[in-house]
Amino acid sequence: MKWLDRILGSDSQTLGRHSLMLGSLILMLVALPLLEWSPGRHLRFPILFGLVLFAAIWVNQTKHWVLWAAVVIGIGAIAGNMIAFFTASPVVRIAADLIGLALLVLTTLVILRSIVIEREVELDTVIGGICAYLLIGVCFATIYRLLVDTVPAAFVIAGEPLEASLQDTSSLPARLLYFSFITLTTTGYGDITPNAEIAQMLAAGEALIGQLYVAIFIARLMGLHIEAGRPRTDCDDPPTGR
């Protein structure tokens, strides 16, 4: 991870900002379905996703250039999503999603690097591990949204293209988030299925990443957290060298 340290910096203060990131992710996942019947439901995803991007900018306070890159990318993604909403331009939406995806990937790398290099694991470190896991799901949901914009029949439900089957197209991001997380957790209810070959490979890759992440990162974090809470004994002390 030395190459990542040189690029992203070694400031461990990012570990103090994971709670904000987790809160924004949980708010998006909870509020999206609850606001389905609200009068402003068409704005629910741009606003909630914008909050996630703001939290992502806050997390990226390592090196100054990383922070400034996150600020520029985040502002571009938030502005692009709002412009795409009001203009209904698919080109602008694709560009905004690509910019937003870049920020989400950067944030995931920053958090992963932070939790990997830590030796004294605190509760916030575990929260960071949860954030990284949820961000992986959001990243893949964004990729799936880009795929639907370019290949409308990439995902189908009951034999019909996913977006065409929806009475309200503002529900598409929520459906793709749902598909992403049931794939990441390998639940796989089978109601939404990847139809295009690239969609199938992406779904398979996300399922593999989900299994490996839980096995490697979360297990490591919890192991270090438990180890840090164990009382020290005389056997743990280094030899005095008499």
Secondary structure, DSSP 8 states (H G I E B T S, - for coil): -HHHHHHH---GGGGGGHHHHHHHHHHHHHHHHHTTTSTTGGGHHHHHHHHHHHHHHHH--SSHHHHHHHHHHHHHHHHHHHHHHHH--HHHHHHHHHHHHHHHHHHHHHHHHHHHH-SS--HHHHHHHHHHHHHHHHHHHHHHHHHHHH-TTSEEETTEEHHHH-SSGGGHHHHHHHHHHHHHTT---SSEEE-SHHHHHHHHHHHHHHHHHIIIIIHHHHHHHHHHHS---GGGS-----
